[in-house]
Amino acid sequence: MRIGFDSKRLFFNNSGLGNYARFHAEIMQSLEAFESIWLCEKEARYRTLQSAFPKIAWPGFRSWGMGHFALKQGVGLYHGLSNELPLDWPAKKPSVLTVHDTIFLDQPDYYKPWDRSIYSMKLNSAMKRATVVVATSEFTRQSLLNHFPKRTDIRVLYQGLSQDFLESANRVEAQSLGHPYFVYHSTFNARKNHRTLITAFSKIWKQCDWDLVLIGRPGSEWKELQHLVGSKSWGKRIRFVLDASQDELLSWLKGASGFVYPSFTEGFGIPLIEAQHLNLPIAASRIPVFQELMEEGALYFHPNNAEEMAASMLELCRKETQIKLVEKAQKVTAKWDPQALKTQWESVYTGV
C-alpha cells in the first residue's frame, strides 16, 4: 500500500513537529511492506527524500486540495503527522492522525484567537474522520479523551531520536566555557517559562559556580528577558544563544553539566529525550507528561515556584545526584526504542 504524508513540517520545520516527521520518515524507510510518498505544496528535499508536489498550490492547499492530490498520486492511506487531515480526503478512505498536544484547547491564552480557532477547527474535523488516532504521550491521549470522549480507541506511540540527531551527536565537539553550566533550549515565549528559571538562577548564582545558557528563537518574551538579565549583576552569568543550528545546539548540550526544563505545559518533550541520550542530569517541571517520560530519571519542581526550582538546580550540582539521575534515566529508554516503535507502527498500518 502507498501511504501519503503531509510533509511540510518534515522539510521546513526545524523544531518539534519537524523532528517528529523526520523520525517517522526513518521508520517508514525500514517498513518494506509499505511505500511512502511525501506530499508538499512545493518542491523540497531532505536527505534521500523528495517531495511530491502539484504544479499549482493555492493558500490553504494542505487543508483543501492535498487530499485530492494524494489520490492522484495513488495514495491508499493518508497519515496526517501534525494534528490535521485534508478536508478533501474521502471519508471512506483509511487515514491515520497523529496528535501532539491540545494546548490550544487547554491553555488558550498562549495562542492568538485566530490561530486557536483554526487549530480547533482542523483538530475537530480530523478527530471525527480519522480511522486511527495516535497520541504522542499518555498525557495527550487523556487530554484528547477529555475533549473527544467518543474516541476511546486512541493509541499512544512515543517519538524517538532521529538518525540525523544521533549522527550529529557523535560528530559534534562539546562546547566549553571553562566551567559548568545549566542549559535550556526553547523558543523565548511565555509557555516555556524562562522568566521563572532566570529568577531561580538569581537566587543561587552565588552558591554555585554553574552558569546558565539559554538557547532558542526570539519569541514574545525575548526583549523583556533580555532587558531583565541585562539590568542585573548576576546577568553576566547568563548567556543567550539565538537561532542556533543543530550542530551549535548539540555542541552546547554536550558541553553542559545539567539540563533544566521549566516549561508550563507540553504534549511530549523531545528535549528531555535528547538530554537523556547525552547523559545530562535533568531537572524539570512537575507536569504529567514529563513525569510520564522520565519517571524517576529527573528532579521535579513546580514551574511557578522559583524557590523550589532553585533548590532543584542546586541539587543538580551535586555529583552523587548526577550519577543517580543518569542511571535512572537510562531505565526508561525502551519507550522510544526505534525497533519497538517500528513494530508498533507496522501494526497500526497493517490494522488499518
C-alpha positions in Angstrom: 0.0 0.0 0.0 1.1 3.6 -0.7 0.9 5.8 2.3 0.8 9.6 1.8 2.2 12.0 4.4 1.7 15.7 4.7 5.4 16.6 4.8 5.6 20.3 5.1 6.9 20.0 8.7 9.5 17.4 7.7 11.1 19.7 5.1 10.6 23.2 6.6 10.3 22.9 10.4 13.5 22.6 12.5 11.8 22.1 15.9 9.3 19.6 17.5 6.9 18.8 14.6 9.7 18.7 12.1 11.7 16.4 14.3 8.7 14.1 14.7 8.2 13.9 10.9 11.8 13.2 10.2 11.9 10.4 12.8 8.8 8.9 11.3 10.3 9.1 7.8 13.2 6.9 9.1 10.7 4.4 10.5 8.9 4.3 7.2 12.1 3.6 5.2 12.5 0.4 7.3 8.9 -0.8 6.7 9.3 -2.6 3.4 5.7 -3.6 3.1 4.6 0.0 2.6 5.5 2.6 0.1 5.8 6.2 1.3 5.1 9.4 -0.6 5.9 12.8 0.9 3.3 15.3 -0.1 4.0 19.0 0.0 2.9 22.3 -1.6 6.2 22.8 -3.3 9.4 21.0 -4.3 11.7 20.1 -1.3 14.3 17.7 -0.3 15.7 16.1 2.9 18.5 13.6 2.7 17.2 10.9 0.2 13.6 12.1 0.5 12.0 14.3 -2.2 8.5 15.8 -2.1 5.7 15.1 -4.4 4.1 18.5 -5.3 1.4 19.9 -7.6 2.0 22.3 -10.4 -0.1 24.8 -8.6 -0.8 25.1 -4.9 -3.1 27.8 -3.6 -3.1 29.2 0.0 -4.7 26.6 2.3 -3.8 23.7 -0.1 -2.9 21.5 2.9 -6.5 21.8 4.2 -8.3 21.6 0.9 -6.5 20.2 -2.2 -3.9 17.9 -0.6 -6.4 15.1 -0.3 -7.4 15.1 -4.0 -3.7 15.4 -5.0 -2.9 12.4 -2.8 -5.5 10.3 -4.6 -4.0 11.3 -7.9 -0.6 10.0 -6.6 -2.1 6.6 -5.9 -2.2 7.0 -2.1 -4.4 4.4 -0.4 -3.9 5.6 3.2 -3.3 9.1 4.4 -1.3 9.9 7.5 -1.6 13.4 9.0 1.5 13.9 11.0 0.6 17.1 12.8 -3.0 17.3 14.2 -4.9 17.6 10.9 -6.2 15.8 7.8 -7.1 17.5 4.5 -10.9 18.2 4.3 -11.0 16.7 0.8 -9.6 13.3 1.8 -12.6 10.9 1.3 -14.2 9.7 4.5 -14.4 6.2 3.0 -10.6 6.1 2.6 -8.4 5.0 5.6 -6.5 7.6 7.5 -4.2 7.9 10.5 -4.0 11.0 12.6 -1.1 11.9 14.9 -2.0 14.4 17.7 0.9 16.0 19.5 -1.0 18.2 22.0 -4.2 20.0 22.8 -2.5 23.0 24.5 -4.5 25.4 22.3 -7.7 24.0 23.8 -6.5 23.6 27.4 -4.4 26.8 27.7 -5.9 29.1 25.1 -4.2 32.3 26.4 -1.0 31.1 24.9 -2.4 31.5 21.4 -3.8 34.3 19.3 -7.6 33.9 18.9 -7.4 33.4 15.1 -4.7 30.7 15.4 -6.7 29.0 18.2 -9.8 29.0 16.0 -8.0 27.4 13.0 -6.2 24.8 15.1 -9.5 23.8 16.8 -11.4 23.6 13.5 -8.7 21.3 12.0 -8.5 19.0 15.0 -12.3 18.7 15.4 -12.6 17.7 11.8 -9.7 15.3 11.8 -10.8 13.6 15.0 -14.3 12.9 13.5 -12.9 11.4 10.3 -9.6 9.6 11.2 -9.7 5.8 11.0 -7.0 5.6 13.7 -5.8 8.3 16.1 -2.3 8.2 17.6 -1.2 10.4 20.5 2.5 11.0 21.2 2.0 10.5 25.0 -0.5 9.1 27.5 -0.9 12.7 28.7 -2.0 13.8 25.3 -4.3 10.8 25.0 -6.0 11.7 28.2 -6.4 15.3 27.1 -7.9 14.1 23.8 -10.4 11.9 25.7 -11.5 14.9 27.7 -12.3 16.8 24.6 -13.4 13.9 22.4 -14.9 11.3 24.8 -16.3 9.2 21.9 -12.8 8.4 20.5 -12.0 5.7 23.0 -9.7 4.0 20.5 -6.7 6.4 20.8 -3.3 4.7 20.8 -0.1 6.0 22.3 3.2 5.8 20.3 6.1 7.8 21.5 8.7 9.7 19.5 12.3 8.8 19.3 15.5 10.5 18.2 16.2 10.8 14.5 19.3 9.4 12.9 20.2 12.9 11.9 20.4 13.9 15.6 22.3 10.7 16.6 24.9 11.1 13.8 25.4 14.8 14.7 25.7 14.0 18.4 28.6 11.6 17.6 30.3 14.1 15.3 30.0 17.5 17.1 32.5 18.6 19.7 31.3 19.8 23.1 31.2 23.5 23.8 33.5 24.7 26.6 33.1 27.7 28.8 35.8 26.7 31.2 33.3 26.0 33.9 30.0 24.1 34.4 26.6 25.4 33.1 22.9 24.6 33.1 21.4 24.6 29.6 17.8 25.0 28.4 16.7 25.3 24.8 13.3 26.5 23.7 11.6 29.5 21.9 11.5 32.5 24.2 7.8 32.7 24.8 5.6 32.7 27.9 4.7 29.0 27.9 8.4 28.0 28.1 8.8 29.8 31.4 12.2 31.4 31.0 11.3 34.1 33.5 10.9 31.8 36.5 14.1 30.0 35.5 16.0 33.2 35.4 14.5 34.2 38.8 15.5 30.8 40.2 19.1 31.2 38.9 19.3 34.7 40.5 18.7 33.0 43.9 21.6 30.6 43.6 24.3 32.2 41.5 26.4 33.0 44.5 26.1 29.4 45.9 27.4 27.5 42.8 29.9 28.2 40.0 27.5 27.0 37.3 26.3 29.5 34.7 23.1 29.4 32.7 22.9 29.1 28.9 19.5 29.7 27.2 19.2 28.7 23.6 16.3 29.4 21.3 14.5 31.5 18.7 13.2 35.0 19.6 9.6 34.9 20.8 7.1 37.1 22.5 9.2 37.4 25.7 12.6 37.7 24.2 13.0 41.5 24.5 11.7 41.6 28.1 14.0 38.7 29.1 17.0 40.4 27.5 16.3 43.6 29.4 15.7 41.7 32.7 19.1 39.9 32.5 21.0 42.9 31.3 19.9 45.1 34.2 21.2 42.7 37.0 24.6 42.0 38.3 24.0 38.2 38.0 23.1 38.7 34.4 26.7 38.3 33.4 26.4 34.6 34.3 23.6 34.1 31.9 24.2 33.6 28.1 21.6 33.8 25.4 22.2 31.9 22.1 19.8 32.8 19.3 18.8 30.8 16.3 21.4 28.1 16.8 21.9 25.4 14.1 21.5 21.8 15.1 25.3 21.4 15.4 25.6 24.5 17.6 22.8 23.3 19.8 24.4 19.9 20.1 27.7 21.5 21.0 26.1 23.4 23.8 24.2 20.4 25.1 27.3 18.1 25.0 29.3 20.7 27.0 26.6 21.3 29.6 26.7 19.8 33.1 22.9 19.7 33.6 19.6 20.3 31.7 16.7 22.3 33.1 13.2 22.2 31.5 10.8 24.6 33.3 8.0 24.6 30.7 4.5 25.1 32.0 2.9 22.6 29.6 3.9 20.3 26.7 2.4 17.5 24.7 5.7 15.5 24.7 9.2 16.7 25.4 11.8 15.8 22.9 14.5 18.0 24.6 14.2 15.6 27.6 14.9 12.6 25.3 17.9 14.4 23.8 19.3 15.4 27.2 18.8 11.8 28.4 20.7 10.4 25.4 23.6 12.8 26.1 23.7 11.6 29.7 22.8 15.0 31.1 21.2 15.0 34.6 17.8 16.6 34.3 15.6 18.9 36.5 12.2 19.5 35.0 8.7 20.9 35.7 6.4 18.6 37.7 3.9 18.2 35.0 2.3 14.9 34.0 4.0 14.4 30.6 7.5 15.0 31.9 6.9 12.5 34.8 5.4 10.1 32.3 8.5 10.2 30.1 11.3 10.4 32.7 9.7 8.7 35.8 12.5 8.7 38.5 15.1 9.9 36.0 14.8 13.6 36.8 14.4 16.0 39.7 11.0 17.8 39.6 9.8 21.2 40.7 6.6 23.3 40.4 7.0 25.5 37.4 5.6 28.5 39.2 7.8 28.1 42.3 11.2 29.8 41.8 12.4 28.7 45.3 11.7 25.0 44.5 13.2 25.3 41.1 16.3 26.9 42.6 16.6 24.1 45.1 16.4 21.5 42.3 19.1 23.3 40.4 21.4 23.3 43.4 20.7 19.6 43.9 21.7 19.1 40.3 25.1 20.4 41.1 25.9 17.5 43.4 27.9 14.7 41.8 26.1 12.0 43.7 22.7 13.3 42.4 24.0 13.5 38.8 25.2 9.9 38.8 21.9 8.7 40.3 19.7 10.6 37.9 21.6 9.5 34.8 21.4 5.8 35.9 17.7 6.0 36.5 17.1 7.9 33.2 18.7 5.0 31.3 16.0 2.7 32.5 13.1 4.5 30.7 14.6 4.5 27.1 12.6 1.4 26.0 9.6 3.7 25.5 11.2 5.3 22.4 13.3 2.5 21.2 13.3 2.7 17.3 12.8 -1.0 16.8 9.9 -1.2 19.2 8.3 1.8 17.5 8.8 0.3 14.1 6.9 -2.8 15.2 4.1 -0.7 16.7 3.7 1.4 13.6 3.8 -1.6 11.4 0.9 -3.0 13.5 -1.0 0.3 13.1 -0.7 0.4 9.3 -1.5 -3.3 8.9 -4.5 -3.0 11.1 -5.8 0.0 9.0 
